[in-house]
Amino acid sequence: MKPVTNTSGVAPLGRAVLVEYYEPERRDSLIYIPEAVRKAEVLLEQRAVVIAVGPEAWQDAVPRAKPGDRVLIAKFSGYACKGPRDGRLYRIINDQDIFAAITSEE
């Protein structure tokens, strides 16, 4: 796993965790999925990479994730924002909205 640096210009505070959605690699197929549909899917997608963790996250429990981890997050959780520095789409979620680690993918 390669190290992750926070280039967003957003630093999570308190129990917040900054995550960035990612799409698993898609195999080539005969069906074309338009970019507009793929962007809409990412808002429902639950897969994310942890970018940064607030200083108070998981103080009362074992940490669920660290920057660079691929995780599943609760649907519609947190706040969607564009990174002011890099313009990419991020989500700021509560530390408890991470409920599983992704350990392998096809």
Backbone torsions as a table, in degrees:
resi	resn	phi	psi	omega
1	MET	NA	128.6	-178.9
2	LYS	-83.3	150.0	-179.7
3	PRO	-64.4	147.8	-179.7
4	VAL	-110.5	133.2	174.4
5	THR	-114.8	145.7	-178.4
6	ASN	-87.8	100.9	179.1
7	THR	-102.1	9.5	-172.9
8	SER	-73.9	-31.6	-171.3
9	GLY	88.1	8.9	179.4
10	VAL	-121.4	129.8	177.4
11	ALA	-116.5	120.0	-179.7
12	PRO	-67.8	143.7	179.0
13	LEU	-113.3	160.1	175.7
14	GLY	56.5	-127.3	-177.6
15	ARG	-91.7	10.2	-176.5
16	ALA	-76.2	151.3	176.8
17	VAL	-130.4	129.9	177.6
18	LEU	-93.6	123.4	179.6
19	VAL	-127.0	157.2	175.6
20	GLU	-125.2	130.0	178.0
21	TYR	-64.0	153.0	170.1
22	TYR	-143.3	154.8	176.4
23	GLU	-105.2	133.4	173.6
24	PRO	-63.1	153.7	179.5
25	GLU	-60.1	133.0	178.1
26	ARG	-99.2	139.6	176.1
27	ARG	-78.0	151.5	176.4
28	ASP	-61.8	137.4	178.2
29	SER	-144.3	173.9	179.5
30	LEU	-82.6	-12.3	-178.2
31	ILE	-93.4	124.7	178.4
32	TYR	-93.4	129.2	177.3
33	ILE	-106.7	115.3	-178.6
34	PRO	-60.2	150.8	-178.9
35	GLU	-58.8	-38.5	179.8
36	ALA	-62.0	-38.2	178.7
37	VAL	-69.8	-41.7	179.6
38	ARG	-62.9	-38.6	178.4
39	LYS	-67.0	-37.1	177.1
40	ALA	-67.3	-37.6	178.6
41	GLU	-62.9	-34.9	-176.6
42	VAL	-64.3	-27.1	177.6
43	LEU	-70.2	-25.6	177.8
44	LEU	-94.6	-17.8	-176.1
45	GLU	-62.3	145.5	-177.2
46	GLN	-107.5	-2.1	-178.9
47	ARG	-89.3	134.7	-178.9
48	ALA	-150.4	159.7	173.3
49	VAL	-108.5	131.3	177.6
50	VAL	-73.0	126.1	-179.0
51	ILE	-100.7	-45.3	-179.5
52	ALA	-152.6	152.7	-177.5
53	VAL	-124.6	132.5	177.7
54	GLY	-65.0	157.3	-174.2
55	PRO	-66.9	-19.6	-178.3
56	GLU	-106.1	5.5	-179.0
57	ALA	-64.5	133.8	176.0
58	TRP	56.9	33.7	178.0
59	GLN	-65.6	-29.0	-177.4
60	ASP	-97.9	8.7	-177.7
61	ALA	-154.2	175.5	176.0
62	VAL	-70.5	134.5	179.7
63	PRO	-56.4	134.7	-179.5
64	ARG	-85.3	-24.3	-176.9
65	ALA	-160.6	163.6	176.6
66	LYS	-135.4	163.2	179.5
67	PRO	-52.8	133.3	-178.4
68	GLY	101.1	-19.7	179.7
69	ASP	-71.7	142.0	172.6
70	ARG	-94.5	130.2	-172.7
71	VAL	-137.8	164.8	169.0
72	LEU	-102.4	133.6	-179.3
73	ILE	-119.1	161.4	178.9
74	ALA	-66.3	138.6	178.0
75	LYS	-61.4	142.8	174.9
76	PHE	58.8	21.0	-179.9
77	SER	-84.6	153.1	171.4
78	GLY	71.6	-152.8	-172.0
79	TYR	-130.5	125.2	177.5
80	ALA	-85.1	138.5	178.1
81	CYS	-150.4	158.3	172.3
82	LYS	-96.3	136.4	176.5
83	GLY	-64.9	123.2	-178.5
84	PRO	-64.0	-24.8	-178.9
85	ARG	-87.7	-41.4	-174.9
86	ASP	-113.5	-7.7	176.1
87	GLY	72.5	9.7	-179.7
88	ARG	-86.8	158.6	-177.9
89	LEU	-85.2	125.7	179.6
90	TYR	-127.4	168.5	172.8
91	ARG	-135.3	133.9	175.3
92	ILE	-102.8	118.5	-175.5
93	ILE	-123.1	165.3	172.8
94	ASN	-75.6	152.0	-179.0
95	ASP	-58.8	-29.3	-178.7
96	GLN	-79.9	-6.8	179.1
97	ASP	-81.7	-4.5	172.9
98	ILE	-91.4	120.5	-175.2
99	PHE	-122.0	-3.6	176.8
100	ALA	-160.8	150.2	173.5
101	ALA	-97.1	142.5	174.8
102	ILE	-93.1	115.5	-175.2
103	THR	-97.9	-24.6	176.0
104	SER	-159.8	154.5	178.3
105	GLU	-138.4	160.1	177.8
106	GLU	-70.4	NA	NA
